[in-house]
Amino acid sequence: MNPDNLQRTDRRTTEIQFPLQIKAVVIDLDGTLLDTAMDLASAANKMLTELGKPELPVATIQSFIGKGIQRLVKRSLTNSLDEEPDPELFNKALPIYQRNYHENLYTHTRPFPEVVEGLDTLKKDGFRLACITNKAEAFTLPLLRATNLLHYFEMVLSGDTLPKKKPDPLPLLHACNHFQIKPYELLLIGDSLNDAMAARAAGCHIFCVPYGYNEGRGVNELNCDAVVSSLLEATKLIKK
């Protein structure tokens, strides 16, 4: 991690002027681009059934989303955000979850409202685009293809692409290097604490959407430059 970037972790200490002048936009996947909650929850409940455990309400499982599939499996097994399951049970459950999710990856998954319109506008306005997610590549690329979003992105970084993932700043700094821009010329659009922490650590701008999976918490408590109702609204707050 670059120490110079660590000094830029809180932009609330300075006045934000809109529209922000940036060169590239990176966008989170689950809860920002795609509404994946129903398929994630379905896979979790199928896993629980195979293990002889009771199913959980979809709303409960949705509140467990936000820290990757391994954490989702642990939370589903314990029905809590922080408890750790028996390691043997977890090792048995994880491949069951992955199989069930892979078999029903995009049964109900769809882009959120105004995602496609927002991506079209960003492209038209000349911004370079990347998708950065903590989801494994084996799930990320098929989802982007199935929902016809893959072609928008110059680069896709999944949770297993680099040695570290969000909230570490490495994926965002990697994107900056790829686009050959400074961190303050990059905007991340996301929905969770992971996104906000990664952006602040990297020194990037961050917009948050309120409809995603921030572990059941509101995004207004996150340290972001703006809360936007959609990707399309985000385009009105930036310029090249």
C-alpha positions, 0 to 999 in steps of 0.5 A, a space after each residue: 500500500 502506498 503511504 501517500 495514498 493513506 494520507 488521502 483516506 477521508 475526503 469529508 475534510 475537504 469541500 467536494 465540488 460537483 461535477 467531479 472531474 475524473 477519467 475512469 469509473 469502476 463499478 462493483 457487481 453484487 448490489 450495484 450492477 446486478 441484483 443477485 440476492 435471490 440467487 445467492 439466497 436460493 443457493 444458501 437455502 439449498 445448501 442448508 437443506 442438503 446439510 439437514 439444517 432449516 432454511 432462512 428467510 431471503 431477507 436474512 440471507 440478503 443481510 449476510 451479503 457483502 463480504 464474499 461467498 465464504 463469509 456468506 456461507 459462514 453466516 448462513 450456517 450460524 445465522 449470524 454476522 460474526 459467529 464462526 461455524 465448526 471448521 469441518 462443517 464449513 469445509 463440507 458446506 462451501 463446495 455444496 454452496 458453490 455447486 448450487 450457486 453455479 447451477 442457478 447463477 442467473 435464474 433471477 439475477 438482473 441489472 438494477 434499474 437504470 444500470 444499462 442506461 447509466 453504462 450507455 451514458 458513461 460510454 458515450 461520455 468517454 469514460 473508461 470503465 472497469 468492474 471490480 468485485 470480490 466475487 470469484 471469476 468463475 461466477 463473475 464472468 458468466 454473470 456479466 455475459 448472461 446479463 449482457 454487461 461484459 462488453 461495457 468493461 475494459 477490465 474486470 477484476 474478480 476477488 481471485 484476480 489479485 493477491 488482495 481484494 476490497 477493502 484493500 486498495 490494491 484492486 483500485 490502484 491496479 485499475 489506476 495503473 491500467 488506465 494510467 491515471 492518478 487515484 483522484 481521477 478514478 471514481 468507484 461506484 459501490 454499495 458497501 463498507 468494503 467499497 468505501 474503505 477501499 476507495 478511501 485507502 486508495 485515494 479515489 472518489 466513491 459514490 454509493 447506491 442505496 439499494 444494494 447489500 451493505 449487510 443490512 445497514 444504510 449507506 448514509 453512514 458510509 464515508 462516500 462523496 455522494 449517495 446516488 439513486 442509480 448509475 444514471 444519476 451518477 453520470 450527472 455528477 461527473 465530467 471528463 
